Amino acid sequence: MATLTIKDLPDKLHRQLKARALQQHRSLNSHIIAVLEAATTPQRTDPETLLARATVLRSRVGGKLTDSDLSVLRNTGRR
């Protein structure tokens, strides 16, 4: 197995990771491996859940967003 060294880890992030590891009765190393696996493993999307979320979002905006608005929102922050 490979070994990974993380340099310049902020103290606050270290404390947060350590606290979460303790809450889940894991070592810090095991917790970090679990976090990395979760972040890199594709999540299956349930179509029904996705459609339900879309319906809720549509009701919030009340049909006031145009395709042009969505395009601007999609590209905000991209360079």
N, C-alpha and C positions, 0 to 999 in steps of 0.2 A: 504494500500500500504506500501511496505517496504521502509526503509530509508537506504541510503548508505553513509558512510563517507570515504573519500579518504584521507589518510595520506601521508605526504611528497610529495605532488604534486609539481613537479618542476615549478618555477615561469614562465619560458619560455612557458611551456605547458599550464599553466593557461592563460597567455596572448594570446596565439594562439587560444585556445578554446573560450575565451571571444570575440576576434576579429571576429571569424567565426560566433558566435552567433549574434553579432551585424549586420553583413552583411546579415544574414538571418532573421533579425527582430524577434529573439527569445531571451528568457532569457537564461542565462548560463545553468540553470538546464534543461530546455526544449531541448536545443541543445545537452547536454551530453546524455540525454535519447535517442534522435534521433540517435546519433552516436553509442551508445551501441546497439540499435535495429538493425541498419544497419549492424553492425559487427557480430551480432548473428543470423540474418535471412538468411536462405539459398537463394542464388540467382539462378534463373532459367537460364540455359545456352541455348541460341539459337543455335541449331546445325549448321545453316548456317553461323553464325558469327564465331563460333569456327573453322569450316572448312576453312573459309576465312583467319583467323589468322594463322592457320597451313600452308596454302599455302604460305602466305607471309614469314613466318619463314623458310620454306623449301627453298624458293628462295634465302633467305639471305645466307644460309649456302651452297647452291649449291650442296647438296647431299654429303657433305664432312664429315658428322658425321656418325659414325658407331654405332651399338647397344652398343658396348663396351664403346664408348665415352659418349653416353647418360646415361649409367649406372653409370659411374664415376660422371657425372654432377649431376645426381639425388641424389647421395649419398654424395656429397660434403657438408661438414658442419654438417652431421648427426653423431651422436655418438652411 
